[in-house]
Every structure is written in structure tokens, then in C-alpha cells.
């Protein structure tokens, strides 16, 4: 049963992105009104078609965030990946706007699994920094963090490899067990916590089973109806591919988390391998299995046939 006023919209940050739009859809399915924070309303036609209220804003512009937060009691906050200083400033701006407008609670939705400090891996440091900014504000909040997203399989290069070549080649050892989750499951969990008034707790969202690489591709193959092989992509090669797609230097930053997992297998298991366990506010949460998820997205996998052979991402 919802504890929030359904006549009042909830604010969803980064609403035009993959993760933010999943939160929008999850909120709408629960009958909630949505105010979607977007950088440019002209590029958010898909959201306006859903009947949500669009609010233009930039996480680097405090005034725009205060305007977007006016009349709001609850929000789902995400901070885009960038430099540590940019992320700190943006988190501070979002928190300041939330406090100024009297928000009652926030769900902080992180982009990845985290490790408790001390740790020098940049993505874990960034997660810890954002958490500390929100915690220091005194704003009531809960955290949602994923293991690893199945949605990575839908990136153009991964889809093409799976559909055309029958290979899935992430930069992860075949032996690493992962309880894969999805952006939709994490969005559903975030909205559930918000709706039930859960304003504390650290909620790790995982799939119903931890699988190694060969078990993963076996389940993908069942969902798609043909055999898939697992191949670990060398990290140096992965870095070069990311640099080619996103610019020089990006690959090293993106790959650092995978290098941490490779060199700290026990910690990788602690963050990634354990299946979802019922927790306060999510006692009845049912995570989506790999085969079920693949079947749900089967049409999108075969859209890979339309992706130009030179496109990577």
C-alpha cells in the first residue's frame, strides 16, 4: 500500500537516460505521477508521449534544480558518471535543492555495485562520495545499487556478437559468478521503496541466481533459441574498444572496475555473486531470471541485424 500522495508527482533525475526512463516507466505502472528532469525537452519526446511532466534542468545549475523540485515531496536521484569533482558538485546541488524545497525522502540510485572504503577504485570512490554528500545533508534517503546489468547485452556491439557470431565476450573471467539484474528491476525496487516510505537502508538488487560465464550464455541461448559461447575479452582490448567509442582515456576509467574484480576475486564475489535476498521494504520483490529477461527482450536482440557492422558501443 502506497504511503505517498499519489496526486503529487515524484521527481526523477536523468529521466531521459536508460536508467532514468526505466524509473519513469516503473512509477507510471504503479499509478504515480511523474515530473521528469531532462536537460532538453526537445530531445525527450518519448517521455512527453507517456504523459509525464517535463522539467528542464541541469545538475550543474542549482536554480534549475530548485525549480524542478518545487512542490515535490519525493525523488529518485541519480548522478551521471563523470569526474569526481563534477559528481560531488552535482550531488551537492541536488541535495541543496531537495532541502530547500522540503523533500521528505529520496531514493539514491547508484550505477553499480560498491565496496566499503577504503578503496581507490574510482567508481567505488565516487559512489562512496555521493553517499556521504547525501548522508551529511540529513535528508532521509535509501540506497539502491545493482550487481551488474543484463542490459549490457543490448549494447550494439554485444548484440551483434551474440546474434551474428554466437559469442558473448565481456571483460570478466568465465569463473566469476554474477547474480545479474536489470535496469527495470532496479527501477522497480526504487519505486517500491519510495512508495512504501522506506527512507533508510542500503538495498543491493541482484538476480535470483549467481551464474558463471558458461551458465550465463547457456541461459541466454535458451532465451534466444540458439547456442552462445562465452569468451573473456582481454582488458587491454576492452580499453581500446571503449576509447574508440567514447574517446581517449575513457577506456582506462571504465575498465578499472573490471581490473579490481580480476585482482580481488573474493571481493568481486561479495559484491556480485550472491542472489537477491528479501529485505525490509522489498520482502515480496521477485527478481527477473536471465532466461525470462532474454525472452522479454528477444526482439531487441534481433534488431542487431540492423546495426551497421562498424558501430561499437
Secondary structure as UniProt FT lines:
FT   TURN            6..7
FT   STRAND          10..12
FT   TURN            13..16
FT   HELIX           18..29
FT   TURN            30..31
FT   STRAND          34..38
FT   HELIX           41..43
FT   HELIX           45..48
FT   TURN            49..51
FT   STRAND          53..56
FT   TURN            59..60
FT   HELIX           62..69
FT   TURN            70..71
FT   STRAND          74..77
FT   HELIX           84..100
FT   TURN            101..102
FT   STRAND          105..109
FT   HELIX           122..137
FT   STRAND          141..146
FT   HELIX           150..154
FT   HELIX           156..165
FT   STRAND          167..168
FT   TURN            174..175
FT   HELIX           183..195
FT   TURN            196..197
FT   STRAND          202..205
FT   HELIX           213..224
FT   STRAND          229..230
FT   HELIX           235..246
FT   TURN            248..249
FT   HELIX           250..263
FT   HELIX           265..272
FT   TURN            280..281
FT   TURN            283..284
FT   HELIX           290..296
FT   HELIX           298..302
FT   HELIX           303..306
FT   TURN            309..310
//
